[in-house]
Amino acid sequence: MRWQKKASILMLLNLLVFTFIHGQETLSLDKSLTIARENSPDILRTIMALEQSRENLNAQRASLKSQFRLNVTPFSFDRSREFNPLFSTFSTSETKQSSGTFQISQPIVATDGTLSLSNRLTWRDAFNDFQGTRSETFTNNLFLAFNQPIFTYNRTRLNLQDLELDLENSEISYQLQLLSLEQRVTQAFYSAYQQKMRLQISEEEFQNSKTSFDITTNKVDAGLLAREELFQAELNLTSSRSQLQNDQVNLANTLDDFKQLIGLPLENEITVTADIVQEAIAVNLQDAIRKGLDNRMELRQRNIDLLNAQANLTRATATNEFKGNISLEYGIFGNDEEFNRVYDNPTQSQTVSLSLEIPLYDWGQRNSTIRSSEISVERSKLSLAEEKTGIVLGIRKSYRSLQNQAVQIEIAKQNVKLAESTYDINLERYQNGDLTSWELNQFQIQLSDKKIGLVNALINYKLSLLDLKIKALWDFERNQAVIIE
């Protein structure tokens, strides 16, 4: 018997020494959330998606600024031999050439047009052995051009809007991911804390069983109790020791899962600490619903879906559409053997063109495409209405749960007081010989269950308050809006 008691004490001492040597890190809920935001793989993936959307928008905006391009052909050589049927002889021609084109292009977002300025400079050295002639000339072509689509939608503006909405949606997804992470980390944190408290209660139960076993041993040795009572007391002690060992393993496993969630190395030794004493928070249901409808980012996401559906409807109306294009061009062409005399006698050119694309018959493709997009718009409107209903429904349920947990806390507190009084009374009866070890153990189990019930009620209240905070995006403890950086 004494060997078993020494073994249990030694087991607890080893656990304490191991904790001291490896230096446990104590984590609060706030510290755990900070670590998770920095290390969580889900958050890192969301940040990458956010950065990708931002860079896509930056690239599109950059493409709408003036674009400068320079195309250079430093040297080209062409040699060909041709038969001249007029003189019935062959001739060989050689051409050496160098050219470069400098172009400035400016997209116009407001009209979806393009304004461009181009200058092409060419040097050419040509020789033909038929007449034995050689010519070396410089050519420069400078022209200004404007191109404007008509009778169609503004593609540039719509594409820019798509990327802006995509970035906004990515930002909202990031914020929602942070809220989801906060909820998951909080639940896991309190689960670990709950397991820690369960272990403490098991340790108390083990100490009470040990005390009961010592009393029984003394009475049996004094001949005041039958030896059968000692067997029962030893059985109770063994059961409590088994429960203590199970709770130690469960706590270790729970902490490992928690470390994986927040992104800590599994080798780190941690423990959790929390203040779960909770005063009831006054919450007005209608006010919570109003805040939820004003603040919930999912509503903006559904609005973005609606805007994207409307944009697709605009594109669908362009299927086999009647459209046109206006092109205006004004240029100056110069040519001379001397570079500095290229524009001594320039040639001007003006071009105005109007082109139209007129669809004749498309077998109903355009109408079906438009109808499909209209249905998509209606679905997006329906999803927006359903999202609003879901938000209201979720807040109502969360509010009821919060009110219920406040009542459960008061009931659990009263149950603990009654269980403690009942155990103390029956422990005295046991010491006086009016109660068996088995009966006392039942009161011990009842006390442990009520203490665990109180811990669960306090944690459930915290989680219900967090759930209402996320669903209304309002911190009712601090009475302020939830701000996500």
C-alpha positions in Angstrom: 0.0 0.0 0.0 2.7 2.5 1.0 4.7 1.6 -2.1 1.8 2.7 -4.2 1.4 5.9 -2.4 5.1 6.7 -2.8 4.9 5.8 -6.5 2.0 8.3 -7.0 3.8 11.1 -5.2 7.0 10.3 -7.2 5.0 10.6 -10.4 3.7 14.0 -9.6 7.2 15.1 -8.5 8.7 14.0 -11.8 6.0 16.0 -13.7 6.9 19.1 -11.8 10.7 18.6 -12.3 10.2 18.0 -16.0 8.2 21.2 -16.3 10.8 23.2 -14.3 13.7 21.9 -16.4 12.2 22.6 -19.8 10.8 26.0 -18.8 7.1 26.1 -19.5 5.9 29.2 -21.3 2.6 30.5 -19.8 0.2 31.7 -22.5 -2.7 34.0 -22.0 -5.5 34.3 -24.6 -4.2 37.6 -25.9 -0.7 36.3 -26.3 -1.9 33.1 -28.0 -3.9 35.2 -30.5 -0.8 37.3 -31.3 1.3 34.2 -31.9 -1.4 32.7 -34.1 -1.8 35.9 -36.2 2.0 35.8 -36.9 2.4 32.1 -37.5 -0.9 30.6 -38.6 -0.5 28.9 -42.0 -4.1 29.9 -42.9 -3.4 33.5 -42.2 -0.1 33.4 -44.2 -1.9 31.9 -47.2 -4.6 34.6 -46.9 -2.0 37.3 -46.8 -0.3 35.9 -49.9 -3.7 36.0 -51.7 -4.2 39.6 -50.6 -0.8 40.6 -51.8 -1.4 38.9 -55.1 -4.7 40.8 -55.6 -3.0 44.1 -54.7 -0.1 43.5 -57.1 -2.6 42.6 -59.9 -4.4 45.9 -59.3 -1.1 47.8 -59.2 -0.1 46.2 -62.5 -3.4 47.2 -64.1 -3.1 50.8 -62.9 0.5 51.0 -64.2 -0.7 49.8 -67.6 -3.1 52.7 -67.8 -0.3 55.2 -67.5 1.8 56.4 -70.4 3.7 53.5 -72.0 7.1 54.1 -73.5 8.5 51.6 -76.0 11.6 51.5 -78.1 12.0 48.8 -80.9 15.4 48.7 -82.5 16.7 46.7 -85.4 20.5 47.6 -85.3 21.3 45.9 -88.6 19.6 43.8 -91.3 21.0 42.5 -94.6 19.1 41.2 -97.5 20.5 39.8 -100.8 18.4 38.4 -103.6 18.9 37.4 -107.3 16.0 37.9 -109.7 15.4 37.3 -113.4 14.4 40.4 -115.4 12.2 39.1 -118.3 12.3 42.5 -120.1 16.1 42.3 -120.6 16.4 38.5 -120.2 19.0 38.7 -117.6 19.6 38.2 -114.0 20.3 40.9 -111.5 21.5 40.9 -107.9 20.3 43.4 -105.3 21.6 44.0 -101.8 20.0 46.0 -99.0 21.4 47.0 -95.7 19.1 48.6 -93.2 19.0 49.9 -89.6 15.8 51.2 -88.0 14.3 52.2 -84.7 10.8 53.0 -83.5 10.0 55.1 -80.4 6.4 55.0 -79.3 4.4 56.7 -76.5 1.0 55.2 -75.9 -1.6 56.6 -73.5 -4.8 54.6 -72.7 -7.8 56.8 -71.9 -9.9 55.3 -69.1 -12.8 57.6 -69.4 -13.5 56.7 -73.1 -11.6 53.4 -73.5 -9.7 55.0 -76.3 -5.9 55.1 -77.0 -3.8 58.0 -77.9 -0.3 57.3 -79.3 2.7 59.1 -80.7 5.2 57.2 -82.8 8.4 58.1 -84.6 10.2 55.6 -86.9 13.7 56.4 -88.1 15.3 54.2 -90.9 18.6 54.2 -92.7 18.8 52.2 -95.9 21.7 51.4 -98.2 20.5 49.7 -101.4 22.6 48.4 -104.4 21.6 46.7 -107.7 24.2 45.3 -110.1 21.9 45.6 -113.2 22.3 49.3 -113.4 25.2 49.5 -111.0 23.3 52.0 -108.8 23.7 52.5 -105.1 21.4 54.7 -102.9 21.8 55.6 -99.2 18.8 57.3 -97.6 17.4 58.4 -94.2 13.6 58.1 -93.6 11.7 59.5 -90.7 8.0 58.9 -90.1 6.4 60.9 -87.2 2.7 60.5 -86.6 0.0 61.0 -84.0 -2.9 58.5 -83.8 -6.1 58.2 -81.8 -8.3 55.1 -81.7 -11.8 55.1 -80.1 -14.3 52.2 -79.9 -17.9 53.3 -80.2 -21.3 51.7 -79.6 -19.9 49.4 -77.0 -19.1 49.3 -73.2 -15.9 50.6 -71.6 -13.7 47.5 -71.3 -10.8 49.3 -69.6 -13.0 50.8 -66.9 -14.8 47.5 -66.3 -11.5 45.5 -66.0 -10.2 48.0 -63.6 -13.4 47.7 -61.5 -13.0 43.9 -61.5 -9.5 44.1 -60.0 -10.5 46.8 -57.5 -13.4 44.6 -56.3 -11.1 41.6 -56.2 -8.7 43.4 -53.9 -11.5 44.6 -51.7 -12.8 41.0 -51.5 -9.4 39.7 -50.6 -9.1 42.3 -47.8 -12.5 41.2 -46.5 -11.5 37.6 -46.7 -8.3 38.4 -44.7 -10.3 40.1 -42.0 -12.8 37.3 -41.9 -9.9 34.8 -41.7 -8.6 36.7 -38.7 -12.0 36.6 -37.0 -12.3 32.9 -37.8 -8.8 32.4 -36.4 -9.7 34.3 -33.2 -12.7 32.1 -32.7 -10.8 28.8 -33.4 -7.9 29.9 -31.2 -10.2 31.0 -28.4 -12.1 27.7 -28.5 -8.9 25.7 -28.5 -7.4 27.9 -25.7 -10.4 27.4 -23.5 -10.4 23.7 -24.3 -6.8 23.5 -23.1 -7.7 25.6 -20.0 -10.7 23.4 -19.4 -8.5 20.3 -19.5 -6.0 22.0 -17.2 -8.8 22.7 -14.7 -10.0 19.1 -15.0 -6.5 17.9 -14.2 -6.5 20.2 -11.1 -9.8 18.8 -10.0 -8.5 15.3 -10.6 -5.5 16.1 -8.4 -7.9 17.3 -5.6 -10.0 14.2 -6.0 -6.8 12.1 -5.8 -5.7 13.9 -2.6 -9.2 13.4 -1.1 -9.1 9.7 -2.0 -5.6 9.4 -0.5 -6.9 11.1 2.7 -9.9 8.7 2.8 -7.5 5.8 2.2 -5.3 6.8 5.1 -8.3 7.2 7.5 -9.6 3.8 6.4 -6.1 2.2 6.9 -5.9 3.6 10.4 -9.4 2.4 11.3 -8.8 -1.1 9.9 -5.5 -1.3 11.8 -7.3 -0.3 15.0 -10.0 -2.9 14.4 -12.7 -0.3 14.0 -13.6 -1.2 10.4 -13.7 -4.5 8.5 -10.9 -5.2 6.0 -13.4 -5.1 3.2 -13.6 -1.3 3.7 -9.9 -1.1 3.1 -10.2 -2.8 -0.3 -12.9 -0.4 -1.3 -10.8 2.6 -0.2 -7.8 1.2 -2.2 -10.1 0.7 -5.2 -11.2 4.4 -5.0 -7.6 5.5 -4.7 -6.6 3.5 -7.7 -9.5 4.8 -9.8 -8.6 8.4 -8.9 -5.0 7.8 -9.7 -6.0 6.3 -13.1 -8.2 9.4 -13.8 -5.4 11.7 -12.9 -3.0 9.9 -15.3 -5.6 10.0 -18.1 -6.2 13.8 -17.5 -2.4 14.4 -17.7 -2.2 12.7 -21.0 -5.3 14.4 -22.3 -3.9 17.8 -21.3 -0.6 17.1 -23.1 -2.4 16.1 -26.3 -4.7 19.1 -26.1 -1.7 21.4 -25.7 0.0 19.8 -28.7 -3.0 20.4 -30.8 -3.1 24.0 -29.6 0.6 24.5 -30.5 -0.1 23.3 -34.0 -3.0 25.6 -34.4 -1.1 28.8 -33.3 2.1 27.8 -35.1 4.4 27.0 -32.2 7.0 24.2 -32.4 5.7 21.0 -30.8 8.9 20.8 -28.6 7.9 24.0 -26.8 6.5 23.4 -23.3 3.6 25.6 -22.6 0.7 26.1 -20.2 -2.3 28.3 -20.4 -3.8 30.7 -17.9 -7.0 32.6 -18.0 -9.4 34.6 -15.9 -12.8 33.1 -16.5 -14.6 35.0 -13.7 -17.3 36.6 -15.8 -19.8 39.3 -14.9 -22.9 39.2 -17.0 -22.8 41.7 -19.9 -25.9 43.6 -20.7 -26.8 43.1 -24.4 -29.8 44.5 -26.2 -31.0 42.1 -29.0 -32.3 44.8 -31.4 -29.1 46.8 -31.0 -27.0 43.7 -31.6 -28.9 43.0 -34.8 -28.6 46.6 -36.0 -24.8 46.5 -35.4 -24.5 43.2 -37.2 -26.4 44.5 -40.3 -24.2 47.7 -40.3 -20.9 46.0 -39.8 -20.9 42.4 -41.1 -18.4 42.2 -44.0 -20.1 39.3 -45.6 -22.8 41.7 -46.7 -20.2 43.7 -48.6 -18.9 40.4 -50.1 -22.4 39.6 -51.4 -22.6 43.1 -52.8 -19.3 42.5 -54.6 -20.7 39.3 -56.0 -23.7 41.3 -57.3 -21.5 43.9 -58.9 -19.4 41.2 -60.6 -22.6 39.6 -61.8 -23.8 42.9 -63.2 -20.4 43.4 -64.9 -20.7 40.0 -66.5 -24.2 41.0 -67.7 -22.6 44.1 -69.3 -20.1 41.8 -71.1 -22.9 39.5 -72.1 -24.8 42.3 -73.9 -21.6 42.7 -76.0 -22.0 39.2 -77.5 -22.4 39.6 -81.2 -23.0 43.3 -80.7 -23.2 46.1 -83.2 -20.1 48.2 -82.6 -17.7 50.5 -84.4 -14.3 52.1 -84.2 -13.1 55.6 -85.1 -9.4 56.0 -86.1 -7.7 59.4 -86.5 -4.1 59.7 -87.7 -1.9 62.6 -88.6 1.7 62.2 -89.7 4.7 63.8 -91.2 7.0 61.7 -93.5 10.5 62.8 -94.5 13.1 61.2 -96.8 16.6 62.4 -97.8 20.2 61.3 -98.3 21.3 63.6 -95.6 20.0 63.1 -92.1 19.8 66.8 -91.2 17.7 67.4 -94.3 15.1 64.7 -93.8 12.3 67.2 -93.1 13.3 69.8 -95.7 10.5 68.7 -97.9 8.1 66.7 -95.6 5.0 64.9 -96.7 1.9 65.3 -94.6 -0.6 62.5 -94.2 -4.1 62.5 -92.6 -6.3 59.5 -92.1 -9.8 59.3 -90.8 -11.7 56.0 -90.7 -14.9 54.7 -89.3 -15.4 51.0 -89.2 -18.6 49.2 -88.2 -19.1 45.6 -87.2 -22.7 44.5 -87.9 -23.9 41.1 -86.8 -26.5 39.5 -89.0 -27.8 36.4 -87.3 -26.3 34.5 -84.3 -28.9 31.7 -83.8 -30.0 33.1 -80.4 -26.5 33.0 -78.8 -26.7 36.7 -77.6 -30.1 36.3 -76.1 -29.2 33.1 -74.2 -25.9 34.6 -73.0 -27.7 37.7 -71.7 -30.5 35.6 -70.0 -27.9 33.4 -68.3 -26.2 36.6 -66.9 -29.5 38.0 -65.8 -30.2 34.8 -63.8 -26.7 35.2 -62.2 -27.7 38.7 -61.1 -30.9 37.5 -59.6 -29.1 34.7 -57.8 -26.7 37.3 -56.3 -29.6 39.4 -55.1 -31.1 36.3 -53.5 -27.8 35.5 -51.8 -27.6 39.0 -50.4 -31.1 38.7 -49.0 -30.3 35.3 -47.5 -27.1 36.6 -46.0 -29.0 39.4 -44.2 -31.5 36.8 -42.9 -28.7 34.5 -41.8 -27.0 37.3 -39.9 -30.2 38.2 -38.0 -30.9 34.5 -37.3 -27.3 33.9 -36.1 -27.4 36.9 -33.7 -30.7 35.9 -32.3 -29.4 32.4 -31.5 -26.2 33.7 -30.1 -28.1 36.1 -27.9 -30.3 33.4 -26.5 -27.3 31.2 -25.9 -25.5 34.0 -24.0 -28.6 34.6 -21.8 -28.9 30.9 -21.1 -25.2 30.6 -20.2 -25.6 33.4 -17.7 -28.3 31.5 -16.0 -26.3 28.2 -16.1 -23.3 30.0 -14.4 -25.5 30.9 -11.4 -26.9 27.4 -11.2 -23.4 25.9 -11.5 -22.1 28.1 -8.7 -25.0 27.0 -6.4 -24.4 23.4 -7.3 -20.7 23.7 -6.3 -21.6 25.2 -2.9 -24.2 22.5 -2.2 -21.8 19.7 -3.4 -19.0 21.1 -1.2 -21.3 21.3 1.9 -22.6 17.8 1.1 -19.1 16.4 0.8 -17.8 18.0 4.0 -20.8 16.7 6.0 -20.4 13.1 4.6 -16.6 13.2 5.2 -17.4 13.9 8.8 -19.9 11.0 8.8 -17.3 8.8 7.2 -14.7 9.7 9.9 -17.3 8.8 12.5 -17.9 5.5 10.9 -21.5 6.2 9.7 -20.6 6.0 6.0 -18.7 3.5 3.8 -15.8 4.3 1.5 -17.9 3.6 -1.6 -20.6 6.1 -0.5 -18.0 8.8 0.3 -16.5 8.3 -3.1 -19.8 9.0 -4.8 -20.0 12.3 -3.0 -16.4 13.0 -4.1 -17.3 12.2 -7.7 -20.4 14.5 -7.4 -18.2 17.4 -6.1 -15.8 16.9 -9.0 -18.6 16.9 -11.5 -20.1 20.1 -10.2 -16.7 21.9 -10.2 -16.1 20.8 -13.8 -19.7 22.0 -14.6 -18.9 25.4 -13.2 -15.7 25.7 -15.3 -17.7 24.6 -18.4 -20.4 27.1 -17.7 -17.9 30.0 -17.4 -16.1 28.9 -20.5 -19.3 28.5 -22.5 -20.3 32.0 -21.5 -17.0 33.4 -22.7 -17.4 31.5 -26.0 -21.0 32.7 -26.4 -19.9 36.2 -25.9 -17.2 35.8 -28.5 -19.7 34.3 -30.9 -22.0 37.2 -30.5 -19.0 39.6 -30.9 -18.1 38.0 -34.2 -21.6 37.8 -35.5 -22.3 41.5 -34.7 -18.8 42.7 -35.2 -19.2 44.6 -31.9 -17.2 44.1 -28.7 -19.9 44.2 -26.0 -17.4 43.9 -23.2 -15.6 47.1 -24.3 -18.7 48.6 -26.0 -16.8 49.4 -29.2 -16.7 48.2 -32.8 -14.4 45.3 -33.7 -11.4 46.9 -35.4 -9.2 44.6 -37.5 -5.8 45.9 -38.6 
